[in-house]
Amino acid sequence: MKRLLLALLCVAGSHTFAADPPPNILLLMGDDHGWEETGYNGHPYLKTPVLDEMAATGLRFDHFYAAHPSCSPTRASFLTGRHPNRMGTFTPGWSFRPEEITIAHLLAKAGYHCGHFGKWHVGAVKKESPVSPLAMGFHECLSHDNFFELNPSFSRNGGPPEIFPGESSAILVEEAIRFIDRAKEQDKPFLGVIWFGSPHEPYQGLPEDLALYDELPAKYPDKIVKLTSNETGGPTKRPLGDVLRERYAEITAMDRAIGTLRKQLAERGLRENTLIFYCGDNGTSPDGFRESPHRGMKADFYDGGTLVPGLIEWPARFPKPVATPLRASTSDLLPTMAALAGVALPGRTLDGIDLMPLLEAGAVERPAPLFFWGYEARALTQRKPEPYLDPELQKGTTPLVKKMDGIATRDFLNFRQPEIIESDFRGPRSIIEGSHKLIIHDRKDGKVTEELFDLDADPGEKTNLIDEQPELAGNLAKRLREWQESVLESLRGGDYKE
């Protein structure tokens, strides 16, 4: 208890104390990379030697959460420290808003050179977009509106898309290394956000990576899964074993690219004071799902949809291996990195906290709950709300294999929130406080289903304790509702009136 109290006191004022000297920061994220899909978490087939080494020598989160079980919302939380519903980033393909303050905005104030590389997916990347990487605080970028495979197209600094031959993870790391060299030429610390396109479907692997998993098709001959055809860009069905072979090849290639990044940092004498962070953006997608100790997968609000790999490697601060049971989230990244850079936090509601005092104190519980909520975006669009941004500015330019309505690019949505009505509180939602998780689902008959789990005793969320602990469930439900009210106030623009 004394250790946790000390951690709480540190959190209260941590944003005024920078690391000395401030670290270089590289924030990496995989696309649809679930918790169980690493060697260090016991996967029986996957080869992830670099992530395994980081887990064995750096700081390993055993309970790291994406803020949402799908990609665009999680990415919005990653950049802003806020739940995505506060800015109308409800589902994949919904942008955030130009009034949001990102980690790049903050660290640029501290003299960091800031770059984004890879998947963006919180708005169009073209130069005229008010929510492009350049518009949202980054000094340079090589970015894609959505995901990508081999030989990807990227937009450099908002310009027309260009094809880059090769394996996409390696391409991004090569670009990031050149970015790092430019920052050091300017004698500036750097913030590099590298968001890989792997292992999102459709899957494309290099021959040498595919060969590592040649035995998988024979292990799963009967199960058929739905995914995208690389040939047509439309839906197709294929045997799970064939799909896993390609998916795992992508993960191994991404792992190797991270190893290249670490090696290049070492050769430049930058490894010691460079913080490398890695996580996934949501749980494993259904097309690549094999099995997991956790309930659910991508799009589910059970832990299988939101638990992801979470690692920090920073030799100057964590010279010995650390494994923490502390529950943390992508929303914690902005306040944590701002504290390390010595930058004051924005004067608006944040959902994340500064993790460093808790980690250094060995705390096992966070001082504030984690909240999750899938806002019912379809119900909002039926009310015909006003677009938040000019739809022309929300049109994407970078092509990808998977087509939607026959189109190989992606456009984005965001709307001005009408007056709040009771149905705006609907949608799957949950709160985690300590080890207890309350999850609420709305039924079509207007009633709700409530489940209460002890995640420490029951990580698979199999035993509903709602009847045994109704008072605890009621208290958690009350706090969840109060938090939703705060979110809806933000959604209405309350945080932009500073």
C-alpha positions as CSV (number, residue, x, y, z in Angstrom):
1,M,0.0,0.0,0.0
2,K,2.8,2.4,0.9
3,R,4.5,1.7,-2.5
4,L,1.3,2.4,-4.4
5,L,0.6,5.6,-2.4
6,L,4.1,6.9,-3.3
7,A,3.3,6.1,-7.0
8,L,0.1,8.1,-6.8
9,L,1.8,11.1,-5.4
10,C,4.4,10.9,-8.1
11,V,1.7,10.8,-10.8
12,A,0.0,14.0,-9.6
13,G,2.9,16.2,-10.6
14,S,4.9,14.0,-12.9
15,H,4.4,16.1,-16.0
16,T,6.8,18.8,-14.8
17,F,9.8,16.5,-14.5
18,A,11.7,15.6,-17.7
19,A,14.2,12.7,-18.0
20,D,17.7,14.1,-18.0
21,P,18.7,14.0,-20.8
22,P,15.2,13.4,-22.4
23,P,15.1,10.1,-24.3
24,N,14.7,9.6,-27.9
25,I,11.3,7.9,-28.4
26,L,10.2,5.3,-31.0
27,L,6.6,4.2,-30.7
28,L,5.8,1.1,-32.7
29,M,2.5,-0.6,-33.3
30,G,1.4,-3.7,-35.2
31,D,-1.9,-4.0,-37.1
32,D,-4.3,-6.6,-35.7
33,H,-1.5,-8.2,-33.6
34,G,-3.1,-9.9,-30.6
35,W,-1.6,-10.7,-27.2
36,E,-1.1,-14.4,-27.8
37,E,0.8,-14.0,-31.1
38,T,4.3,-13.8,-29.8
39,G,6.8,-16.4,-28.8
40,Y,7.3,-14.9,-25.3
41,N,3.6,-15.3,-24.6
42,G,3.8,-19.0,-25.4
43,H,2.7,-19.2,-29.0
44,P,3.4,-22.8,-30.3
45,Y,4.4,-21.7,-33.9
46,L,5.2,-18.1,-34.2
47,K,8.9,-17.0,-34.4
48,T,9.3,-13.6,-32.9
49,P,13.0,-13.6,-31.7
50,V,13.3,-9.9,-31.5
51,L,10.1,-9.2,-29.5
52,D,11.1,-12.2,-27.3
53,E,14.5,-10.6,-26.6
54,M,12.9,-7.3,-25.8
55,A,10.5,-9.0,-23.4
56,A,13.4,-10.9,-21.7
57,T,15.7,-7.9,-21.3
58,G,13.4,-4.8,-21.1
59,L,10.0,-4.1,-19.5
60,R,7.1,-6.5,-20.3
61,F,3.5,-5.6,-19.7
62,D,1.5,-8.7,-19.0
63,H,-1.8,-6.7,-19.2
64,F,-1.5,-4.0,-21.9
65,Y,-4.7,-2.9,-23.5
66,A,-5.6,-1.2,-26.8
67,A,-8.2,1.4,-25.9
68,H,-10.7,-0.1,-28.4
69,P,-10.9,-3.5,-30.1
70,S,-10.5,-1.9,-33.5
71,C,-7.8,0.1,-35.2
72,S,-8.8,3.8,-35.9
73,P,-10.2,4.3,-32.4
74,T,-7.1,2.8,-30.7
75,R,-4.8,5.0,-32.9
76,A,-6.7,8.1,-31.8
77,S,-6.2,7.2,-28.2
78,F,-2.5,6.4,-28.8
79,L,-1.9,9.9,-30.2
80,T,-4.1,12.0,-27.8
81,G,-4.2,10.2,-24.5
82,R,-8.0,10.3,-24.7
83,H,-10.7,7.8,-25.3
84,P,-11.6,7.8,-29.1
85,N,-15.3,8.5,-28.4
86,R,-14.3,11.9,-27.1
87,M,-13.3,12.9,-30.6
88,G,-15.8,10.9,-32.6
89,T,-13.4,8.2,-33.8
90,F,-16.0,5.5,-33.2
91,T,-15.0,2.7,-35.6
92,P,-12.4,2.0,-38.3
93,G,-12.5,4.7,-41.0
94,W,-13.7,7.5,-38.7
95,S,-11.2,10.3,-38.3
96,F,-10.3,12.3,-35.3
97,R,-10.7,16.1,-35.2
98,P,-8.2,18.9,-35.9
99,E,-8.7,20.4,-32.4
100,E,-7.2,17.4,-30.8
101,I,-3.7,17.8,-29.3
102,T,-1.3,14.9,-30.2
103,I,1.8,13.6,-28.7
104,A,3.7,15.2,-31.7
105,H,2.2,18.6,-30.9
106,L,3.5,18.3,-27.3
107,L,7.0,16.9,-28.0
108,A,7.6,19.4,-30.8
109,K,7.3,22.1,-28.1
110,A,10.1,20.3,-26.2
111,G,12.4,20.5,-29.3
112,Y,11.8,16.9,-30.6
113,H,11.9,16.2,-34.3
114,C,8.7,14.2,-34.9
115,G,8.0,11.8,-37.7
116,H,5.2,9.3,-38.6
117,F,5.8,6.2,-40.7
118,G,3.2,3.7,-42.0
119,K,-0.5,3.3,-41.3
120,W,-2.3,6.5,-40.2
121,H,-6.1,5.7,-40.4
122,V,-7.3,8.6,-38.3
123,G,-7.9,10.8,-41.3
124,A,-6.6,11.3,-44.8
125,V,-2.8,11.7,-45.2
126,K,-2.9,14.1,-48.1
127,K,-1.4,17.6,-47.5
128,E,-4.7,19.5,-47.6
129,S,-6.3,17.3,-44.9
130,P,-6.7,19.1,-41.6
131,V,-6.0,15.8,-39.8
132,S,-3.0,14.5,-41.7
133,P,0.2,13.7,-39.9
134,L,1.7,17.1,-40.8
135,A,-1.4,18.9,-39.7
136,M,-1.4,17.1,-36.4
137,G,2.1,17.9,-35.2
138,F,4.5,15.8,-37.1
139,H,7.4,17.4,-39.0
140,E,7.6,14.7,-41.6
141,C,5.9,11.5,-42.6
142,L,5.7,8.6,-45.0
143,S,2.2,7.5,-44.4
144,H,-0.8,5.5,-45.7
145,D,-4.5,6.2,-45.1
146,N,-5.0,2.6,-44.1
147,F,-3.1,-0.8,-44.3
148,F,-0.7,-2.2,-46.9
149,E,1.1,-5.3,-48.0
150,L,4.2,-6.0,-50.1
151,N,5.3,-3.2,-52.5
152,P,3.1,-0.6,-50.7
153,S,2.1,2.9,-51.8
154,F,2.9,5.7,-49.4
155,S,2.4,9.4,-49.4
156,R,5.6,11.4,-48.5
157,N,4.7,14.5,-46.5
158,G,1.2,14.6,-47.9
159,G,2.2,14.3,-51.6
160,P,0.8,12.0,-54.3
161,P,1.2,8.2,-53.4
162,E,4.4,6.5,-54.6
163,I,5.1,2.7,-54.8
164,F,7.9,1.5,-52.6
165,P,9.2,-2.0,-53.8
166,G,9.8,-4.4,-51.0
167,E,8.6,-5.8,-47.7
168,S,6.6,-3.0,-46.0
169,S,8.0,-3.3,-42.4
170,A,11.5,-3.2,-43.7
171,I,10.7,-0.1,-45.8
172,L,9.3,1.7,-42.8
173,V,12.3,1.0,-40.7
174,E,14.7,2.1,-43.4
175,E,12.7,5.4,-43.6
176,A,12.7,5.8,-39.9
177,I,16.5,5.3,-39.7
178,R,17.0,8.1,-42.3
179,F,14.7,10.2,-40.2
180,I,16.7,9.5,-37.1
181,D,19.9,10.5,-38.9
182,R,18.3,13.8,-39.9
183,A,17.2,14.5,-36.3
184,K,20.7,13.9,-35.0
185,E,22.2,16.1,-37.7
186,Q,20.0,18.9,-36.2
187,D,21.1,17.8,-32.7
188,K,17.5,17.2,-31.7
189,P,15.9,14.3,-29.8
190,F,13.4,12.5,-32.0
191,L,9.9,11.1,-31.7
192,G,9.3,8.4,-34.3
193,V,5.8,6.8,-34.6
194,I,6.1,3.7,-36.7
195,W,2.8,1.9,-37.4
196,F,3.3,-1.3,-39.4
197,G,0.7,-2.6,-41.9
198,S,1.3,-6.2,-40.6
199,P,-0.2,-8.5,-39.9
200,H,-3.5,-7.1,-41.2
201,E,-5.1,-9.2,-44.0
202,P,-4.8,-9.8,-46.9
203,Y,-1.6,-11.6,-46.2
204,Q,1.6,-11.5,-48.3
205,G,4.8,-13.0,-47.1
206,L,8.4,-13.3,-48.4
207,P,9.4,-16.8,-49.5
208,E,12.0,-17.2,-46.8
209,D,9.4,-16.2,-44.1
210,L,6.6,-18.4,-45.6
211,A,9.0,-21.4,-45.5
212,L,9.2,-21.1,-41.7
213,Y,5.6,-22.2,-41.5
214,D,5.3,-24.7,-44.2
215,E,3.9,-27.3,-41.8
216,L,0.8,-25.3,-40.9
217,P,-1.5,-26.0,-43.8
218,A,-1.5,-29.7,-42.9
219,K,-2.3,-28.9,-39.3
220,Y,-5.5,-27.0,-40.1
221,P,-6.9,-28.7,-43.3
222,D,-10.6,-28.4,-42.5
223,K,-11.4,-25.0,-41.1
224,I,-12.2,-22.3,-43.7
225,V,-12.0,-18.6,-43.0
226,K,-13.1,-15.4,-44.8
227,L,-10.7,-12.8,-45.8
228,T,-9.6,-10.7,-48.8
229,S,-8.3,-12.0,-52.1
230,N,-5.0,-10.7,-53.1
231,E,-6.0,-11.2,-56.7
232,T,-9.4,-9.4,-56.8
233,G,-9.4,-7.3,-53.7
234,G,-12.8,-8.8,-52.9
235,P,-13.9,-11.4,-50.4
236,T,-12.8,-15.0,-50.6
237,K,-12.6,-18.2,-48.4
238,R,-9.4,-20.1,-47.8
239,P,-8.2,-22.9,-45.4
240,L,-7.0,-21.5,-42.0
241,G,-3.7,-23.3,-42.3
242,D,-2.8,-21.5,-45.5
243,V,-3.9,-18.2,-44.0
244,L,-1.9,-18.7,-40.8
245,R,1.2,-19.5,-42.8
246,E,1.0,-16.1,-44.5
247,R,0.0,-14.2,-41.4
248,Y,2.8,-15.6,-39.3
249,A,5.3,-14.8,-42.1
250,E,4.2,-11.2,-41.9
251,I,4.6,-11.1,-38.1
252,T,8.1,-12.6,-38.4
253,A,9.1,-10.0,-41.1
254,M,7.8,-7.2,-38.8
255,D,9.8,-8.7,-35.9
256,R,13.0,-8.8,-38.1
257,A,12.5,-5.1,-39.1
258,I,12.3,-4.2,-35.4
259,G,15.6,-6.0,-34.9
260,T,17.1,-4.0,-37.7
261,L,16.0,-0.8,-36.0
262,R,17.5,-1.8,-32.7
263,K,20.8,-2.8,-34.5
264,Q,21.0,0.6,-36.3
265,L,20.4,2.4,-33.0
266,A,23.2,0.5,-31.4
267,E,25.6,1.3,-34.3
268,R,24.8,5.0,-33.9
269,G,25.4,4.9,-30.2
270,L,21.7,5.7,-29.5
271,R,20.4,2.5,-27.9
272,E,21.1,3.4,-24.3
273,N,18.8,6.5,-24.2
274,T,16.2,5.6,-26.8
275,L,12.9,4.3,-25.6
276,I,11.4,1.8,-27.9
277,F,7.7,0.9,-27.3
278,Y,5.8,-1.8,-29.1
279,C,2.1,-2.9,-28.9
280,G,-0.7,-4.1,-31.1
281,D,-3.8,-2.0,-32.0
282,N,-6.4,-4.6,-31.1
283,G,-6.9,-8.4,-30.6
284,T,-6.3,-11.0,-33.3
285,S,-8.7,-10.8,-36.3
286,P,-11.1,-13.6,-36.9
287,D,-9.5,-14.6,-40.2
288,G,-6.2,-15.3,-38.4
289,F,-7.5,-16.6,-35.1
290,R,-6.3,-19.9,-33.8
291,E,-6.8,-20.0,-30.0
292,S,-6.2,-17.8,-27.0
293,P,-6.4,-18.0,-23.2
294,H,-8.6,-14.9,-23.4
295,R,-12.3,-14.6,-24.4
296,G,-13.0,-12.9,-27.7
297,M,-11.0,-11.5,-30.6
298,K,-10.9,-8.3,-32.6
299,A,-14.1,-6.2,-32.3
300,D,-15.0,-7.9,-29.0
301,F,-15.0,-6.0,-25.7
302,Y,-13.9,-9.1,-23.8
303,D,-10.1,-9.1,-23.1
304,G,-9.4,-11.1,-26.3
305,G,-10.4,-8.0,-28.3
306,T,-8.3,-5.5,-26.4
307,L,-5.3,-7.3,-24.8
308,V,-2.2,-6.8,-27.0
309,P,1.6,-7.3,-26.7
310,G,3.1,-4.4,-24.7
311,L,6.9,-3.9,-24.4
312,I,9.3,-1.1,-23.5
313,E,13.0,-1.2,-24.1
314,W,15.0,1.6,-22.6
315,P,18.4,0.5,-21.2
316,A,19.1,3.8,-19.5
317,R,16.0,3.5,-17.3
318,F,15.3,-0.3,-17.3
319,P,18.8,-1.9,-17.4
320,K,17.4,-5.2,-16.0
321,P,14.4,-7.1,-17.1
322,V,11.0,-6.2,-15.6
323,A,7.6,-7.9,-15.9
324,T,4.7,-5.9,-14.6
325,P,1.1,-6.9,-13.9
326,L,0.1,-3.3,-14.0
327,R,-2.8,-2.8,-16.4
328,A,-2.0,-0.1,-18.9
329,S,-3.5,1.3,-22.1
330,T,-2.6,3.1,-25.3
331,S,-4.2,6.1,-23.7
332,D,-1.3,6.2,-21.3
333,L,1.3,6.9,-23.9
334,L,0.7,10.7,-24.3
335,P,0.9,11.6,-20.6
336,T,3.9,9.2,-20.1
337,M,5.9,10.6,-23.0
338,A,5.0,14.2,-22.2
339,A,6.3,13.7,-18.6
340,L,9.6,12.3,-19.9
341,A,10.0,15.3,-22.2
342,G,9.0,17.7,-19.4
343,V,6.0,19.1,-21.3
344,A,2.8,20.2,-19.5
345,L,-0.3,18.2,-20.4
346,P,-3.1,19.8,-22.3
347,G,-5.8,21.5,-20.2
348,R,-8.5,19.1,-21.1
349,T,-9.8,15.7,-20.0
350,L,-7.4,12.8,-20.5
351,D,-8.1,9.2,-20.0
352,G,-4.5,8.1,-19.7
353,I,-2.0,8.5,-16.9
354,D,1.8,8.8,-16.6
355,L,3.0,5.3,-16.1
356,M,6.6,5.9,-15.2
357,P,6.2,6.6,-11.5
358,L,4.0,3.5,-11.1
359,L,6.5,1.3,-13.0
360,E,9.5,2.6,-11.1
361,A,7.6,2.1,-7.8
362,G,6.7,-1.4,-8.7
363,A,3.0,-0.7,-8.4
364,V,0.7,-3.5,-9.4
365,E,-2.5,-1.5,-9.7
366,R,-3.3,1.7,-11.5
367,P,-4.9,4.6,-9.5
368,A,-7.7,5.1,-12.0
369,P,-9.9,2.6,-13.8
370,L,-9.7,1.6,-17.5
371,F,-12.8,2.3,-19.5
372,F,-13.9,0.8,-22.9
373,W,-16.9,1.7,-25.0
374,G,-18.1,1.0,-28.5
375,Y,-20.4,3.9,-29.4
376,E,-23.3,3.0,-31.7
377,A,-22.1,4.9,-34.8
378,R,-24.8,3.6,-37.0
379,A,-27.5,5.0,-34.8
380,L,-25.7,8.4,-35.0
381,T,-25.6,8.4,-38.8
382,Q,-29.3,7.6,-38.9
383,R,-29.9,11.0,-37.3
384,K,-28.2,12.6,-40.3
385,P,-25.7,14.8,-38.3
386,E,-23.6,17.5,-39.9
387,P,-20.2,16.4,-41.1
388,Y,-17.4,17.7,-38.9
389,L,-15.1,18.3,-41.8
390,D,-15.6,18.9,-45.5
391,P,-16.1,15.4,-47.0
392,E,-13.6,16.3,-49.8
393,L,-10.9,16.8,-47.2
394,Q,-11.7,13.4,-45.8
395,K,-11.1,11.5,-49.1
396,G,-8.1,9.2,-49.1
397,T,-5.5,8.8,-51.8
398,T,-3.3,5.9,-51.0
399,P,-4.4,2.6,-52.7
400,L,-4.6,-0.8,-51.0
401,V,-5.4,-4.3,-52.0
402,K,-8.7,-4.6,-50.2
403,K,-11.5,-2.8,-52.1
404,M,-14.7,-1.4,-50.6
405,D,-17.6,-0.8,-53.0
406,G,-15.1,-1.5,-55.7
407,I,-12.7,1.3,-54.6
408,A,-9.1,0.7,-53.6
409,T,-8.8,3.8,-51.4
410,R,-10.4,4.8,-48.1
411,D,-12.4,7.9,-47.1
412,F,-13.1,9.0,-43.6
413,L,-16.1,10.2,-41.5
414,N,-16.6,12.4,-38.4
415,F,-19.8,14.2,-37.4
416,R,-20.9,17.0,-35.1
417,Q,-22.7,15.3,-32.2
418,P,-26.4,16.3,-31.9
419,E,-28.1,16.9,-28.6
420,I,-27.4,14.0,-26.2
421,I,-30.2,11.5,-25.9
422,E,-30.4,8.4,-23.8
423,S,-29.6,6.1,-26.7
424,D,-26.3,7.8,-27.0
425,F,-25.1,5.9,-23.9
426,R,-25.7,2.5,-25.6
427,G,-23.1,0.2,-27.1
428,P,-20.9,-2.4,-25.5
429,R,-18.9,-0.9,-22.6
430,S,-16.8,-2.0,-19.7
431,I,-14.8,-0.8,-16.7
432,I,-11.7,-2.5,-15.2
433,E,-10.8,-1.4,-11.6
434,G,-8.2,-3.5,-9.9
435,S,-8.8,-7.0,-11.1
436,H,-12.5,-6.6,-11.5
437,K,-14.2,-6.0,-14.9
438,L,-17.8,-5.1,-15.5
439,I,-19.0,-5.5,-19.1
440,I,-22.4,-4.3,-20.3
441,H,-24.1,-5.3,-23.5
442,D,-27.4,-3.8,-24.8
443,R,-29.9,-6.2,-26.1
444,K,-32.3,-5.7,-29.0
445,D,-35.3,-5.9,-26.6
446,G,-34.0,-2.8,-24.8
447,K,-32.7,-4.7,-21.7
448,V,-29.0,-5.0,-20.8
449,T,-26.8,-7.9,-20.0
450,E,-24.2,-7.3,-17.3
451,E,-21.2,-9.6,-16.5
452,L,-18.7,-9.2,-13.7
453,F,-15.3,-11.0,-13.8
454,D,-12.3,-11.3,-11.6
455,L,-9.6,-11.1,-14.3
456,D,-6.8,-12.3,-12.0
457,A,-8.7,-15.5,-11.0
458,D,-10.5,-15.9,-14.3
459,P,-8.5,-14.4,-17.2
460,G,-10.7,-16.2,-19.7
461,E,-13.8,-14.3,-18.4
462,K,-15.8,-17.6,-18.0
463,T,-17.4,-17.1,-14.5
464,N,-19.9,-14.3,-14.2
465,L,-19.9,-13.0,-10.6
466,I,-22.8,-10.6,-11.0
467,D,-25.1,-12.5,-8.6
468,E,-22.4,-13.0,-6.0
469,Q,-21.2,-9.4,-5.9
470,P,-24.1,-7.1,-6.9
471,E,-22.9,-4.2,-4.8
472,L,-19.5,-4.1,-6.5
473,A,-21.2,-4.4,-9.9
474,G,-23.5,-1.5,-9.0
475,N,-20.7,0.7,-8.0
476,L,-18.7,0.0,-11.1
477,A,-21.8,0.6,-13.3
478,K,-22.3,4.0,-11.6
479,R,-18.7,5.0,-12.3
480,L,-19.0,3.8,-15.9
481,R,-22.1,5.9,-16.5
482,E,-20.4,9.0,-15.0
483,W,-17.4,8.5,-17.3
484,Q,-19.7,8.1,-20.3
485,E,-21.3,11.5,-19.4
486,S,-17.8,13.0,-19.4
487,V,-17.1,11.5,-22.8
488,L,-20.3,12.8,-24.3
489,E,-19.5,16.3,-23.0
490,S,-16.1,16.0,-24.9
491,L,-17.9,14.7,-27.9
492,R,-20.1,17.8,-28.0
493,G,-16.9,19.9,-28.1
494,G,-16.7,20.9,-24.5
495,D,-12.9,20.4,-24.4
496,Y,-12.4,22.7,-27.3
497,K,-13.7,25.8,-25.5
498,E,-10.5,26.5,-23.6
